[in-house]
Amino acid sequence: MNAMMAPVSLLPPDSRDVMHSALVTAVACAAVQQLSVPLARWIYPAVRDPARERGAPGGDLWAADAICLLFFTVAMLPPAVGAIVSLHGSVESRWNGICYWSVQGCILLCARMLCHMPFLVWKGMNKTRKRLLVHHSIVITVYWAGLMKGTMHFWGALAGLCEFSNIFLAYFELVKCYTDVNKVKQTWLYKVNSCLLVLAYVCCRLVMFPAILAGLVYDAYFQPELTYRSLSKAGIAECVMMPLALCCIWAMSAFEFQSIFPGMFKAFSIDKVSKQKALGVAILSGSVGLLCGPWIFSV
């Protein structure tokens, strides 16, 4: 972990450097997104079938988006971990500290989601993709504001760990691109992945988002001079946006969990788990996060 420690600054990054890096990263993200289409057609022959709708499960755009999801998830985790390791040491660094990892992570996340939005439209709009557009808009707004003002980088990096669950989600999406999908669903790899997705979703989203919210409140209550009172007016806006975004993304995650949780049992041929039970698990997980958050950040 010490190898990922980076120098911490309490000053916002240079705006020109940020804009230059953001432009380069956005171009790279767009290129990867486009190159993933021929890559998907090469890896998964079934997606070349003209009878398949390109943006539907099993289509080439669907496969390309899943490949990108896996690639960018793996790319975003090291900056998130590096920022957490570098900035966790004090209340001041958690609220006003920045480091190399946090800046690069914010830029990569914003660029990735900005480039992903037109790709979602290309795949064809439905209710899920409309929710993703809202999700991306919220994340870009919050992270870009924090990036430019040099505030809340630690909390943003911690929230960014939610991307870990996408590793297992991407596998599920890629399974639908095989020629014999039902055969793949009978494998132990598929069943184990179902369990890991639920575990990652609970830990990295349903528990963690409320824990971060509780940690924010804990710091602000016991150290006001080092937290919200130390921020500029623009920083105060970011201080408000972050908790609101956490609540919105948690609600979206809880909604998606209503399909993910019963899906784990279906992988084992158990169909008696309702969406109401899944919602109950989500609410219980959120309550655990709220209770544990203050204790975690008081240690």
N, C-alpha and C positions, 0 to 999 in steps of 0.2 A: 504493500500500500504506500509506503514512503516514496517509492519510485514515481508515484503519480502526484506527489505533492508539487504544487506550483506556487510561485510568489504571489502574495495577496496584495491588492491595492484597494484603497478606499475612495479612489477617484474614478469617475466614469471613463469608458474608453474613448479614444479619439474618433469622432464621428466620420471623418473622411476615411480612416482605415477600416472602420466597420462597413461603410457603404461599398468600398472596393472589395473587401472580402465577401460581402453578401452577394455582390454581382457575380463574382467568379464562382462562388458556391452554387448560386441559382442556375447558372449556365451548365455547370457540371451535373447538377441534379436533373435538369431537363434532358441532358444528353443521355444520362443513365436510364431515365424513364422511357425515352424513345428507343434506345438500343435493347431494352428488355423485351420489346415486341418480337423482333426476329429471333432473339435468344429463346423465348418461350416456344415459338413455332419449331425451333430446332430440337429442344429438349423433349417437348411433348407433342408427338405426331398427331395425336387425337384432336388437338385444338385447330389443326389445319382444315378440318371438315367444314366445308362451306355451309352445311346445314345447321351448324351451331351458331347461335347468336354471339357475336364477338365479345360483348360485355357481360354476357350471362355466364353462370357457372360452367366451366369447361371450355369457354371461348378463349381466343388468343389474347385479348385485352385483359380478361380476367386473370389468366396465367401470368401475364407480364406484370400486372399490378401486384400479385402475390409475391413474385420474385423480388420486385422493388421493395415491398414491405419487409421482406426478410433481410435484404441487403442493407437498407437504411436503419433498421432496428439494430443490427450488429454494429453499424458505424456510429450510432448515436450513444450507445451504452458507455464506451470508454470516456468520452468527455463528461458524461453525467457523473460517473464514479469519481473521476479526477477532480471535478468541481466540489463534490461532497467531501472528499478527503481533505481538500485544501481549505475549504471555507467553514467547516463544522466547528472549529475550535472555540469561537466566542460568539456572543450575541451580536457584537458589532460586525463581525465578518459575515455572519449569517444574513444580516439585513443590508449592509452597505458594502460588503466586500465583493471584489471581482478577481478573476484569475484567468490565465490563458484558456484553461479547460472550459470555464463557464461561458466565456465569450464565444469560443468556437462552437460549443454546443448549442447556444442560442441561435447563432447564424445558420448552422446546419439544419436545426429543427424548423426554423422559419422558412428557409429556402426549400426544404423538402415539401412542406405542406403547401406553400405557394405554388410549386410546380405540380403538385398532385391534384389541385383543384380543377384545372382544365382537363386533366386525364379522367377524373370522375365524370365530368360532363360527356367526354368522348365515349366512355363506357355505356352511357345511357342513364338517365336519372330515374331513381326510385326513392322510396321513403328513407331507406338506409343511407343512400348516398347524399340525400338532402341533409340528413343529420350530420354526416361527415363534413359537409361544407360548413355547417354551423360550427361544428367542433373545430375545424381548421381555422376559421375566422377568429374564434375566441382565443385559441392558442397563439396565433400570430400576433394579435393585438397585445396580449399580456406579455409575451416573451420579447417582442420588439421594444415595447415601452421599457421593460426592465433592462434590456440590453443597452439602450441609448442613455438611460438615466443612471445606470450602474447600481440598481437596487434589486433586492430579492433574488439574487443569483443562486444562492444556496437552496432556497425553497423551490425555485424553478428546476434546478438540477435534480432535487429529490423527487419532485413530481414527474420528471422525465424518465425515472426508472419504471414507470408504468409501461413503457414501450417493451419491456422484457416479455410481457404476455403475448406480444405480437409474433414472437418466434413460433409459438405453438399454433397461433391462429393462422399464420401463413402456411403451415403444413396442411391444415385442414382445407384451406382454399386450393392448394396445389393437388390434393388428393382428387378433387373433382375434375382434374385435367387428365387423369389416367384413362386408358381405354376401358379397363374393367374396374370401375369404381367399387362395386360391391365386393370384389375379391380383396381389394386393399383394405376395406373396412373390417374385414374379418381378421386382419393381422393384429398381433400383440402390440406392434409399434403404434398403430392407430389407437388402440385402447389406452395404452400408456400415455400417449399424447393428449388424449381426452382428459385424463386425470391431471396431467401437468398444466393444461390450459386452465382448468378450474382453480387449481392451487395458485397459479401465478396471477390469475384474475382477482382472486380473493385477497392475496397478500399485497400485490403491487397496485391495486386500484381500490377495491372496496374497503380495505383496512387502511391503506396508506394515505389516501386523500384526506379522510377525516383526521388521521393522526397529524398530518401536516397542518391542517386547519387549527387543531388544538395546540400544536406547537407554536404557531403564529400568535395565537391569543395568549398563551402562557408567557412568551417573551415580551409581548406588548404590555401585559398587565404588570409584570414584575420588573421590567427594565424599560420604562417609557422613554427615558432620556436617550437611550441607545437605540430605540426602535422607531416608532412612528413620530416622535417629537424631533428626531434628528433628521427627518426627511424634508426635502423641499416640497413645494406645493405639487409639483409634477410627481415627486416620489410618493406623496400621500395618495395620489390617484392610483398609482401602481399598488400601493398597500391595500386599497379597497378592491381593485380589480382582481388581484390574486385570490383572495378568499371566495369572491363571487365565481371566478372561473373554476376553482376547486369544487364548489358545490354543483355547478352545471355539469362538469365532466363526470363527477361521481354519479349524478342522476342518469346521465347517458350510459355510463358503465353498468349501473344497476339494471337499466332497461335491457341492455344487450345480454346481461347475465341470465335473464329469464329464458333465453334460448340456449345459452352455453351450458348451464347447469343440467337441465334435462337431457341435453345432448350427450353428456358424459354417461348417463345411465342407459341411454339408447345404444351406446357403443357396446354395452354389456347385455343388450337385449332386455333391458328393464324400462318399461314405458309408463310407470305409474308415478312419475314425479311431475307435479304441476308447476306452472309458472308462478303461482302464488307461493309455493314452498321456496322457489328460487329467490323471489323477492324477500321472503322472510330471512333467508340466509344473508342476502345483501344488507338488509337493515341491521341484523345482528353483527355482521362484520364491521359495518360503519360505526356501531356503538362501541365495539372493542377498540377501534381506532381512536375515537374521541377520548376514551378513558386512558389509553396507553400513551397518547401523544404528549401530554404534559410531563409524564414520568420519564419518557425517552429523552426529552430535551432539558430536563432538570439534572440529568446525570452528568 
